[in-house]
Amino acid sequence: MLSGIPTCPERDLPDGVEEAAKVIAASPRNAQEPTFFWARSILKPPKWYADLSLRLREHHPEVPVEVVDPYTFFGLVREAQEGKSP
């Protein structure tokens, strides 16, 4: 949190769905608490994100990932960070 605003580092995803899924699947995770991965793709249609979600479920079922909109994402970050020291 920065002045009460949830923050998270950002990464740019590769253009290809398969490559993007590999980047997300390889991101570090902490089993003790939620881990957030803020990634963006420029000028991608909604189908691209749907295909990415499907690819993650089919090719990386061991990775507990949920693709969400920015409002939900930062709401979850805020909830996870509440009560933690800055």
FENPEJO-V844395 format. One line per field, one symbol per residue. ss: DSSP state (~ for helix, > for strand, _ for the rest). psi: psi as a letter, one per 20 degrees, with the letter a starting at -180 (. if undefined). burial: # if it has 24 or more other ideal C-beta (glycine too) atoms within 12 Angstrom, else .. Layout:
# FENPEJO-V844395
ss: ???
psi: ???
burial: ???
This chain:
# FENPEJO-V844395
ss: _>__>____>>>____~~~~~~~~~____________>>>_____~~~~~~~~~~~~~~__________~~~~~~~~~~~~_____
psi: pokjpprpqqqpqrhqgggghggghiqqqoihrqppooqqpplprhhghghgggggggiliionppprrhggghghggghipiqq.
burial: .....#.#....#...#..##.###.#........##.#.#......##..#..##......#.#.#.....#...#.........
